[in-house]
Amino acid sequence: MDKITENIYNAALARIEELLPIVNDETSPTNRYVVELKIMSDIVIEFETAYFPIINPSLADVIKMCLILSLHIQCA
């Protein structure tokens, strides 16, 4: 696939928003809207993987986050 631009990404996001109310768990996998939703989702995933990668946190970062969350829960 060619490079996905931000315009294509935004168009795919908008189309997903339009398709979600139409498609549900009972919709046939061969339904044209389900197929289109899958294609739009793949576009979004590819763009976000390229431009917004999620890196695995270090052990130190995980421990810090756990401490912050436990302090926040105790203070609430």
CORRAMO-V682706 format. One record per pair of residues at least 12 apart in sequence whose ideal C-beta (glycine too) atoms are under 8 Angstrom apart, sorted by sequence separation. I is the first residue (numbers start at 1). GAP is how many residues later the second one is. D is the distance in whole Angstrom. If there is no record, write none. Layout:
# CORRAMO-V682706
i:I gap:GAP d:D
i:I gap:GAP d:D
This chain:
# CORRAMO-V682706
i:19 gap:14 d:6
i:23 gap:14 d:5
i:19 gap:17 d:6
i:20 gap:17 d:8
i:19 gap:18 d:5
i:15 gap:21 d:7
i:16 gap:21 d:7
i:19 gap:21 d:7
i:16 gap:24 d:5
i:15 gap:25 d:5
i:16 gap:25 d:7
i:13 gap:27 d:8
i:12 gap:28 d:4
i:16 gap:28 d:7
i:12 gap:29 d:8
i:12 gap:31 d:4
i:13 gap:31 d:6
i:12 gap:32 d:5
i:9 gap:34 d:7
i:8 gap:35 d:6
i:9 gap:35 d:6
i:12 gap:35 d:8
i:9 gap:38 d:4
i:4 gap:39 d:6
i:8 gap:39 d:8
i:9 gap:39 d:8
i:6 gap:41 d:8
i:4 gap:42 d:6
i:4 gap:43 d:5
i:1 gap:45 d:7
i:4 gap:46 d:7
